[in-house]
Amino acid sequence: MARIRIFSASINDLYYDTAKISKMSFDEAVHFFNWEDEFGAATINMRQIDDCTENEGLIAPEEIETGSPSDTLLVWYKIDCC
């Protein structure tokens, strides 16, 4: 069974260098947002997917519920094989 992880960050472009962050690896992004983020202007989420059961979900910018998304959504995935 593989371990499938999805990490997403909905970030405010006024505070972050989107181009720099988009070049980070999965592990670098997780570390940055959990330990080095000085601004706190991001909503992060880590999902672990069970590949033995059906899964479905939505990954979207934080403000999509308000009808005016202004954040940039970045999504990383990592699959660790058996």
C-alpha positions in Angstrom: 0.0 0.0 0.0 1.4 3.4 -1.0 1.2 6.5 1.3 -0.2 9.4 -0.7 0.0 12.8 0.8 -1.4 16.1 -0.6 -0.3 19.4 0.9 -2.0 22.6 -0.2 -1.3 26.3 0.6 -3.7 29.0 -0.2 -1.5 32.1 -0.1 -1.9 35.8 -0.2 0.3 37.2 -3.0 0.8 40.4 -1.1 3.0 38.7 1.5 4.7 35.8 -0.3 7.0 35.3 -3.3 4.8 32.9 -5.2 7.4 32.1 -7.8 9.9 31.1 -5.1 7.5 29.0 -3.2 6.2 27.3 -6.3 9.7 25.9 -6.8 9.9 24.3 -3.4 9.7 20.5 -3.1 6.9 18.9 -1.0 9.1 18.6 2.1 10.5 22.1 1.7 6.9 23.6 1.4 5.7 21.7 4.5 8.7 22.8 6.5 8.4 26.4 5.3 4.7 26.8 6.1 4.9 24.9 9.5 8.1 26.4 10.8 9.4 29.4 8.9 6.3 31.4 7.7 6.7 34.9 9.2 3.4 36.2 7.8 0.8 33.7 8.7 -1.2 34.8 5.6 -1.7 31.3 4.3 -4.2 28.5 4.9 -2.5 25.2 4.7 -3.9 21.7 4.6 -2.3 18.2 4.6 -4.4 15.3 3.4 -3.3 11.6 3.5 -5.2 9.4 1.0 -6.0 5.8 1.7 -5.4 4.0 -1.6 -7.6 1.0 -0.5 -10.8 3.0 -0.3 -12.6 5.3 -2.7 -11.7 9.0 -2.1 -13.0 12.2 -3.4 -12.4 15.8 -2.4 -11.9 19.4 -3.5 -8.8 21.5 -3.3 -9.6 25.1 -3.8 -8.5 28.6 -2.7 -9.6 29.5 0.8 -11.9 32.4 -0.4 -13.8 30.3 -2.9 -16.7 30.1 -0.5 -17.1 33.9 -0.5 -17.3 34.1 -4.2 -14.2 36.3 -4.6 -11.1 34.1 -4.6 -8.0 36.3 -4.5 -5.4 33.8 -3.1 -3.0 31.7 -5.1 -3.5 28.0 -4.5 -0.4 25.8 -4.6 -0.7 22.0 -4.3 2.1 19.5 -3.8 1.8 15.7 -3.6 4.1 13.0 -2.4 3.7 9.2 -2.9 5.8 6.9 -0.8 5.8 3.4 -2.4 5.4 0.2 -0.5 
